[in-house]
Amino acid sequence: MLNAYQDRGIIKWAAFDALNGFNSMLKEMKYRLSKAEKPILSDDDFNTLDLTLQKAISQNLEVAIAYYEDGYSKTTFGRIKKLDYDYHIIVMTTREKIVAGDVLSIEII
């Protein structure tokens, strides 16, 4: 028996990894604690959104839409395929559906 010792490598430094569910619980806590409240838009902001939306649809322009979802601000890029007035949803060409009430900003690229 020459050398029976085997180094555990990085495993020995991952002490809390041995606790079942610790990492997933930690990630979930970070996710919940970093949530923010939905920003309140003014009437001027809504008018600007409306004008930009109309221009993007009429000229089939590519846009960047920032929207609020589950406590976070997210951004998507693409062209607007259609507006669903019944359900207040913006349908993108990338098959994403965005609730119109959650839109924070629209920028033409």
DSSP file (Angstrom, degrees, kcal/mol; ACC not computed):
  #  RESIDUE AA STRUCTURE BP1 BP2  ACC     N-H-->O    O-->H-N    N-H-->O    O-->H-N    TCO  KAPPA ALPHA  PHI   PSI    X-CA   Y-CA   Z-CA
    1    1 A M              0   0    0      0, 0.0     3,-0.2     0, 0.0     0, 0.0   0.000 360.0 360.0 360.0 106.8    0.0    0.0    0.0
    2    2 A L        -     0   0    0      1,-0.2     2,-0.4     2,-0.0     0, 0.0   0.995 360.0 -10.8 -76.2 -67.3    1.8    3.0   -1.3
    3    3 A N        +     0   0    0      1,-0.1    -1,-0.2     2,-0.0     0, 0.0  -0.854  57.3 175.4-140.7 102.0   -0.3    6.0   -0.5
    4    4 A A        +     0   0    0     -2,-0.4     2,-0.3    -3,-0.2    -1,-0.1   0.563  49.6 107.7 -84.6 -10.3   -3.9    5.3    0.8
    5    5 A Y        -     0   0    0      1,-0.0     2,-0.5     2,-0.0    -2,-0.0  -0.544  47.6-172.1 -74.9 128.8   -4.7    9.0    1.5
    6    6 A Q        -     0   0    0     -2,-0.3     2,-0.2     3,-0.0    -2,-0.0  -0.988  20.4-131.8-122.0 124.2   -7.1   10.6   -1.0
    7    7 A D        -     0   0    0     -2,-0.5     3,-0.1     1,-0.1    -2,-0.0  -0.505   3.7-145.8 -73.3 137.4   -7.7   14.3   -0.8
    8    8 A R    >   -     0   0    0      1,-0.2     3,-1.5    -2,-0.2    -1,-0.1   0.543  31.4-162.1 -80.6  -6.4  -11.3   15.3   -0.8
    9    9 A G  G >   -     0   0    0      1,-0.3     3,-0.9     2,-0.2    -1,-0.2  -0.371  64.5  -6.2  64.9-132.9  -10.4   18.5   -2.7
   10   10 A I  G >  S+     0   0    0      1,-0.2     3,-1.6     2,-0.2     4,-0.4   0.692 119.9  80.3 -70.8 -19.4  -13.0   21.2   -2.6
   11   11 A I  G X  S+     0   0    0     -3,-1.5     3,-1.4     1,-0.3    -1,-0.2   0.847  84.0  60.9 -58.5 -35.6  -15.5   19.0   -0.8
   12   12 A K  G <  S+     0   0    0     -3,-0.9    -1,-0.3     1,-0.3     3,-0.2   0.729 103.2  51.6 -67.3 -18.8  -13.9   19.6    2.6
   13   13 A W  G <  S+     0   0    0     -3,-1.6     2,-0.7    -4,-0.2    -1,-0.3   0.487  92.1  77.0 -94.3  -3.3  -14.6   23.4    2.2
   14   14 A A    X   +     0   0    0     -3,-1.4     3,-0.8    -4,-0.4     4,-0.5  -0.459  53.1 149.1-102.2  60.1  -18.3   22.9    1.5
   15   15 A A  G >  S+     0   0    0     -2,-0.7     3,-1.2     1,-0.3     4,-0.3   0.887  70.2  49.3 -62.9 -41.5  -19.3   22.2    5.1
   16   16 A F  G >  S+     0   0    0      1,-0.3     3,-0.8    -3,-0.2    -1,-0.3   0.622  95.0  74.8 -77.5 -10.3  -22.8   23.7    4.8
   17   17 A D  G <  S+     0   0    0     -3,-0.8    -1,-0.3     1,-0.2    -2,-0.2   0.739  85.1  66.1 -68.5 -21.8  -23.5   21.7    1.7
   18   18 A A  G <  S+     0   0    0     -3,-1.2     2,-0.6    -4,-0.5    -1,-0.2   0.749  81.0  89.5 -73.0 -22.4  -23.8   18.6    3.9
   19   19 A L  S X  S-     0   0    0     -3,-0.8     3,-1.7    -4,-0.3     4,-0.4  -0.654  89.8-117.0 -77.7 121.3  -27.0   20.1    5.4
   20   20 A N  T 3  S+     0   0    0     -2,-0.6    -2,-0.1     1,-0.3    -1,-0.1  -0.370  91.6   0.7 -62.6 126.9  -29.9   19.0    3.4
   21   21 A G  T 3> S+     0   0    0     -4,-0.2     4,-2.2    -2,-0.1    -1,-0.3   0.465  92.5 120.7  79.7   1.5  -31.8   21.9    1.8
   22   22 A F  H <> S+     0   0    0     -3,-1.7     4,-2.5    -6,-0.2     5,-0.2   0.945  76.2  44.7 -65.8 -47.3  -29.5   24.6    3.2
   23   23 A N  H  > S+     0   0    0     -4,-0.4     4,-2.5     1,-0.2     5,-0.2   0.914 114.8  48.0 -64.6 -42.2  -28.4   25.9   -0.2
   24   24 A S  H  > S+     0   0    0      1,-0.2     4,-2.2     2,-0.2    -1,-0.2   0.893 112.8  48.9 -66.4 -37.8  -31.9   25.9   -1.6
   25   25 A M  H  X S+     0   0    0     -4,-2.2     4,-2.3     2,-0.2    -2,-0.2   0.904 111.2  50.4 -66.0 -40.8  -33.3   27.6    1.5
   26   26 A L  H  X S+     0   0    0     -4,-2.5     4,-2.3     2,-0.2    -2,-0.2   0.910 111.1  48.2 -64.3 -43.3  -30.5   30.3    1.3
   27   27 A K  H  X S+     0   0    0     -4,-2.5     4,-2.3     1,-0.2    -1,-0.2   0.902 111.8  50.0 -63.5 -41.5  -31.2   31.0   -2.4
   28   28 A E  H  X S+     0   0    0     -4,-2.2     4,-2.5     2,-0.2    -2,-0.2   0.895 110.0  50.4 -65.6 -39.7  -34.9   31.3   -1.7
   29   29 A M  H  X S+     0   0    0     -4,-2.3     4,-2.7     2,-0.2    -2,-0.2   0.923 111.0  48.4 -63.9 -43.8  -34.3   33.7    1.2
   30   30 A K  H  X S+     0   0    0     -4,-2.3     4,-1.4     1,-0.2    -2,-0.2   0.898 111.9  50.8 -61.8 -40.1  -32.1   35.9   -1.0
   31   31 A Y  H  < S+     0   0    0     -4,-2.3    -2,-0.2     1,-0.2    -1,-0.2   0.932 114.2  42.6 -63.7 -46.5  -34.7   35.8   -3.7
   32   32 A R  H >< S+     0   0    0     -4,-2.5     3,-1.0     1,-0.2    -2,-0.2   0.878 113.5  51.5 -69.2 -37.9  -37.5   36.9   -1.3
   33   33 A L  H 3< S+     0   0    0     -4,-2.7    -1,-0.2     1,-0.2    -2,-0.2   0.747 106.1  54.2 -74.0 -22.7  -35.5   39.5    0.6
   34   34 A S  T 3< S+     0   0    0     -4,-1.4    -1,-0.2    -5,-0.2    -2,-0.2   0.363  81.4 118.2 -94.4   7.5  -34.4   41.3   -2.6
   35   35 A K    <   -     0   0    0     -3,-1.0     2,-0.3    -4,-0.2    37,-0.2  -0.390  48.0-158.0 -69.7 151.1  -37.9   41.8   -3.9
   36   36 A A        -     0   0    0     35,-2.6     2,-0.1    -2,-0.1    -2,-0.1  -0.883  20.9-100.6-127.3 160.1  -39.1   45.3   -4.4
   37   37 A E        -     0   0    0     -2,-0.3    -1,-0.0     1,-0.1     0, 0.0  -0.441  48.8 -91.0 -77.4 155.4  -42.6   46.9   -4.6
   38   38 A K        -     0   0    0     -2,-0.1    -1,-0.1     1,-0.1     2,-0.1  -0.475  45.0-117.0 -67.7 129.5  -44.1   47.8   -7.9
   39   39 A P        -     0   0    0      0, 0.0     2,-0.5     0, 0.0    -1,-0.1  -0.372  23.3-125.9 -66.0 146.4  -43.2   51.4   -9.0
   40   40 A I        -     0   0    0     -2,-0.1     2,-0.3     0, 0.0    64,-0.0  -0.844  23.1-147.6 -96.9 125.2  -46.1   53.8   -9.4
   41   41 A L        -     0   0    0     -2,-0.5     2,-0.1     1,-0.1    63,-0.0  -0.673   8.6-131.8 -94.4 146.9  -46.3   55.5  -12.7
   42   42 A S     >  -     0   0    0     -2,-0.3     4,-1.9     1,-0.1     5,-0.1  -0.339  30.6-101.0 -86.7 173.4  -47.6   59.0  -13.2
   43   43 A D  H  > S+     0   0    0      1,-0.2     4,-2.2     2,-0.2     5,-0.2   0.870 124.6  54.5 -62.6 -36.8  -50.1   60.1  -15.9
   44   44 A D  H  > S+     0   0    0      2,-0.2     4,-2.3     1,-0.2    -1,-0.2   0.892 106.1  52.0 -63.9 -39.1  -47.2   61.5  -18.0
   45   45 A D  H  > S+     0   0    0      2,-0.2     4,-2.4     1,-0.2    -2,-0.2   0.907 109.7  49.2 -62.8 -41.8  -45.5   58.1  -17.8
   46   46 A F  H  X S+     0   0    0     -4,-1.9     4,-2.4     2,-0.2    -2,-0.2   0.888 110.4  50.5 -65.6 -39.1  -48.7   56.4  -19.1
   47   47 A N  H  X S+     0   0    0     -4,-2.2     4,-2.5     2,-0.2    -2,-0.2   0.914 111.2  48.4 -64.3 -42.1  -49.0   58.9  -21.9
   48   48 A T  H  X S+     0   0    0     -4,-2.3     4,-2.4     2,-0.2     5,-0.2   0.907 111.5  50.0 -63.7 -42.8  -45.4   58.3  -22.9
   49   49 A L  H  X S+     0   0    0     -4,-2.4     4,-2.5     1,-0.2    -2,-0.2   0.918 111.2  49.7 -60.8 -43.5  -45.9   54.6  -22.8
   50   50 A D  H  X S+     0   0    0     -4,-2.4     4,-2.5     2,-0.2    -2,-0.2   0.926 112.2  46.3 -63.3 -46.7  -49.0   54.9  -24.9
   51   51 A L  H  X S+     0   0    0     -4,-2.5     4,-2.2     2,-0.2    -1,-0.2   0.911 114.8  46.8 -63.8 -42.8  -47.4   57.0  -27.6
   52   52 A T  H  X S+     0   0    0     -4,-2.4     4,-2.5     2,-0.2    -1,-0.2   0.902 112.2  50.8 -65.8 -40.9  -44.3   54.8  -27.8
   53   53 A L  H  X S+     0   0    0     -4,-2.5     4,-2.2    -5,-0.2    -2,-0.2   0.918 110.7  48.5 -62.9 -45.0  -46.5   51.7  -28.0
   54   54 A Q  H  X S+     0   0    0     -4,-2.5     4,-2.6     1,-0.2     5,-0.2   0.908 113.2  47.7 -62.1 -43.0  -48.6   53.1  -30.8
   55   55 A K  H  X S+     0   0    0     -4,-2.2     4,-2.1     1,-0.2    -2,-0.2   0.912 111.4  50.3 -65.1 -42.6  -45.4   54.1  -32.8
   56   56 A A  H  <>S+     0   0    0     -4,-2.5     5,-1.9     1,-0.2     4,-0.5   0.880 114.8  43.7 -64.8 -38.4  -43.8   50.7  -32.3
   57   57 A I  H ><5S+     0   0    0     -4,-2.2     3,-0.6     3,-0.2    -2,-0.2   0.929 114.2  48.1 -73.2 -45.5  -46.9   48.9  -33.5
   58   58 A S  H 3<5S+     0   0    0     -4,-2.6    -2,-0.2     1,-0.2    -1,-0.2   0.848 123.0  33.3 -66.3 -33.9  -47.7   51.1  -36.5
   59   59 A Q  T 3<5S-     0   0    0     -4,-2.1    -1,-0.2    -5,-0.2    -2,-0.2   0.367 104.3-125.3-103.3   3.9  -44.0   51.0  -37.7
   60   60 A N  T < 5 +     0   0    0     -3,-0.6     2,-0.2    -4,-0.5    -3,-0.2   0.924  49.4 171.1  51.7  52.0  -43.3   47.4  -36.6
   61   61 A L      < -     0   0    0     -5,-1.9    19,-0.5    -6,-0.2     2,-0.3  -0.577  37.8-108.7 -93.0 153.9  -40.2   48.6  -34.6
   62   62 A E  E     -A   79   0A   0     -2,-0.2    47,-2.8    17,-0.1     2,-0.3  -0.644  43.5-171.6 -80.6 137.7  -38.1   46.5  -32.2
   63   63 A V  E     -AB  78 108A   0     15,-3.3    15,-1.9    -2,-0.3     2,-0.5  -0.863  27.8-137.4-129.8 160.4  -38.6   47.5  -28.6
   64   64 A A  E     -AB  77 107A   0     43,-2.8    43,-2.3    -2,-0.3     2,-0.6  -0.987  26.0-164.6-114.8 118.3  -37.2   46.9  -25.1
   65   65 A I  E     -AB  76 106A   0     11,-2.6    11,-2.2    -2,-0.5     2,-0.5  -0.918   6.1-160.5-110.0 121.5  -40.0   46.5  -22.6
   66   66 A A  E     +AB  75 105A   0     39,-2.5    38,-3.4    -2,-0.6    39,-1.8  -0.867  23.1 170.9 -96.6 130.6  -39.2   46.8  -18.9
   67   67 A Y  E     -AB  74 103A   0      7,-3.1     7,-3.5    -2,-0.5     2,-0.5  -0.937  33.1-114.8-141.2 161.9  -42.0   45.2  -16.8
   68   68 A Y  E     +A   73   0A   0     34,-2.6     2,-0.3    -2,-0.3     5,-0.2  -0.836  36.1 166.2-100.9 128.7  -42.6   44.2  -13.2
   69   69 A E  E >   -A   72   0A   0      3,-3.1     3,-1.5    -2,-0.5    -2,-0.0  -0.934  63.8 -21.2-147.7 122.2  -43.1   40.5  -12.3
   70   70 A D  T 3  S-     0   0    0     -2,-0.3     3,-0.1     1,-0.3    -1,-0.0   0.832 127.3 -44.1  54.0  40.9  -43.1   38.8   -8.9
   71   71 A G  T 3  S+     0   0    0      1,-0.2   -35,-2.6   -36,-0.1     2,-0.3   0.499 121.5  92.8  89.1   3.2  -41.2   41.6   -7.1
   72   72 A Y  E <  S-A   69   0A   0     -3,-1.5    -3,-3.1   -37,-0.2     2,-0.6  -0.941  71.3-125.1-131.9 152.1  -38.6   42.2   -9.8
   73   73 A S  E     -A   68   0A   0     -2,-0.3     2,-0.3    -5,-0.2    -5,-0.2  -0.855  35.6-177.2 -93.8 124.6  -38.1   44.4  -12.8
   74   74 A K  E     -A   67   0A   0     -7,-3.5    -7,-3.1    -2,-0.6     2,-0.4  -0.837  13.6-148.0-122.1 159.0  -37.4   42.4  -15.9
   75   75 A T  E     -A   66   0A   0     -2,-0.3     2,-0.3    -9,-0.2    -9,-0.2  -0.982  11.7-176.3-130.1 140.0  -36.7   43.4  -19.5
   76   76 A T  E     -A   65   0A   0    -11,-2.2   -11,-2.6    -2,-0.4     2,-0.3  -0.949  11.1-149.0-131.6 155.0  -37.5   41.7  -22.8
   77   77 A F  E     +A   64   0A   0     -2,-0.3     2,-0.3   -13,-0.2   -13,-0.2  -0.917  43.3  77.4-123.8 148.5  -36.6   42.6  -26.4
   78   78 A G  E    S-A   63   0A   0    -15,-1.9   -15,-3.3    -2,-0.3     2,-0.3  -0.937  72.7 -56.6 150.7-169.0  -38.5   42.0  -29.6
   79   79 A R  E     -A   62   0A   0     -2,-0.3    14,-2.7   -17,-0.2     2,-0.6  -0.788  49.2-111.3-105.9 151.5  -41.4   43.3  -31.8
   80   80 A I  E     -C   92   0B   0    -19,-0.5    12,-0.3    -2,-0.3     3,-0.1  -0.720  28.9-175.7 -84.9 122.0  -44.9   43.6  -30.6
   81   81 A K  E     -     0   0B   0     10,-2.4     2,-0.3    -2,-0.6    11,-0.2   0.910  61.5 -25.0 -83.6 -47.6  -47.1   41.1  -32.4
   82   82 A K  E     -C   91   0B   0      9,-1.8     9,-2.9     2,-0.0     2,-0.5  -0.992  49.6-124.0-162.1 161.9  -50.5   42.1  -31.0
   83   83 A L  E     -C   90   0B   0     -2,-0.3     2,-1.0     7,-0.2     7,-0.2  -0.966  19.1-150.3-111.8 124.9  -52.4   43.8  -28.2
   84   84 A D  E  >> -C   89   0B   0      5,-3.2     5,-1.7    -2,-0.5     4,-1.1  -0.823  14.1-177.1 -96.4 101.2  -55.1   41.7  -26.5
   85   85 A Y  T  45S+     0   0    0     -2,-1.0    -1,-0.2     1,-0.2     5,-0.0   0.764  77.1  59.0 -72.5 -25.4  -57.6   44.4  -25.4
   86   86 A D  T  45S+     0   0    0      1,-0.2    -1,-0.2    -3,-0.1    -2,-0.0   0.927 121.5  23.1 -69.4 -44.6  -59.8   41.8  -23.7
   87   87 A Y  T  45S-     0   0    0      2,-0.1    -2,-0.2    -3,-0.0    -1,-0.2   0.372 103.8-121.4-104.5   3.3  -57.2   40.5  -21.3
   88   88 A H  T  <5 +     0   0    0     -4,-1.1    12,-2.9     1,-0.2    13,-0.4   0.944  62.1 145.6  56.1  53.7  -54.9   43.6  -21.3
   89   89 A I  E   < -CD  84  99B   0     -5,-1.7    -5,-3.2    10,-0.2     2,-0.6  -0.961  45.8-144.4-125.4 139.0  -51.9   41.6  -22.6
   90   90 A I  E     -CD  83  98B   0      8,-3.3     8,-2.6    -2,-0.4     2,-0.5  -0.910  18.4-155.3 -99.0 123.1  -49.0   42.6  -24.9
   91   91 A V  E     -CD  82  97B   0     -9,-2.9   -10,-2.4    -2,-0.6    -9,-1.8  -0.885   8.5-155.3-103.7 125.0  -48.0   39.6  -27.1
   92   92 A M  E >   -C   80   0B   0      4,-2.8     3,-1.5    -2,-0.5   -12,-0.2  -0.520  28.5-115.5 -93.7 162.8  -44.5   39.7  -28.4
   93   93 A T  T 3  S+     0   0    0    -14,-2.7   -13,-0.1     1,-0.3    -1,-0.1   0.682 116.8  65.3 -69.4 -16.6  -43.1   38.0  -31.6
   94   94 A T  T 3  S-     0   0    0    -15,-0.3    -1,-0.3     2,-0.1     3,-0.1   0.275 121.3-109.8 -86.2  10.9  -40.9   36.0  -29.2
   95   95 A R  S <  S+     0   0    0     -3,-1.5     2,-0.3     1,-0.3    -2,-0.1   0.605  73.4 141.3  69.7  15.1  -44.2   34.4  -27.8
   96   96 A E        -     0   0    0      2,-0.0    -4,-2.8     0, 0.0     2,-0.5  -0.658  40.2-151.6 -84.1 144.4  -43.8   36.3  -24.5
   97   97 A K  E     -D   91   0B   0     -2,-0.3     2,-0.5    -6,-0.2    -6,-0.2  -0.980  11.7-170.7-119.8 124.1  -47.0   37.6  -23.0
   98   98 A I  E     -D   90   0B   0     -8,-2.6    -8,-3.3    -2,-0.5     2,-0.3  -0.952  25.9-122.7-118.8 129.2  -46.8   40.7  -20.8
   99   99 A V  E >   -D   89   0B   0     -2,-0.5     3,-1.9   -10,-0.2     4,-0.4  -0.559  20.8-137.8 -68.9 126.6  -49.6   42.0  -18.7
  100  100 A A  G >  S+     0   0    0    -12,-2.9     3,-1.1    -2,-0.3    -1,-0.2   0.818 100.6  59.1 -59.8 -33.2  -50.1   45.6  -19.8
  101  101 A G  G 3  S+     0   0    0    -13,-0.4    -1,-0.3     1,-0.2   -12,-0.1   0.648 101.8  55.7 -71.3 -13.9  -50.6   46.9  -16.2
  102  102 A D  G <  S+     0   0    0     -3,-1.9   -34,-2.6   -35,-0.0     2,-0.2   0.469  78.1 116.5 -96.2  -2.9  -47.1   45.6  -15.3
  103  103 A V  E <   +B   67   0A   0     -3,-1.1   -36,-0.3    -4,-0.4     3,-0.1  -0.491  35.1 176.8 -71.4 130.6  -45.2   47.5  -18.0
  104  104 A L  E     -     0   0A   0    -38,-3.4     2,-0.3     1,-0.4   -37,-0.2   0.779  63.9  -7.5-101.2 -38.1  -42.8   50.1  -16.6
  105  105 A S  E     -B   66   0A   0    -39,-1.8   -39,-2.5   -56,-0.0     2,-0.4  -0.991  49.9-154.3-158.7 153.5  -41.2   51.4  -19.7
  106  106 A I  E     -B   65   0A   0     -2,-0.3     2,-0.4   -41,-0.2   -41,-0.2  -0.996  16.0-175.7-131.3 125.7  -41.0   50.9  -23.5
  107  107 A E  E     -B   64   0A   0    -43,-2.3   -43,-2.8    -2,-0.4     2,-0.4  -0.980  23.0-131.8-124.3 134.6  -38.0   52.0  -25.5
  108  108 A I  E      B   63   0A   0     -2,-0.4   -45,-0.2   -45,-0.2   -55,-0.0  -0.698 360.0 360.0 -82.3 130.6  -37.6   51.8  -29.3
  109  109 A I              0   0    0    -47,-2.8   -46,-0.1    -2,-0.4    -1,-0.1   0.440 360.0 360.0 -92.2 360.0  -34.3   50.3  -30.2
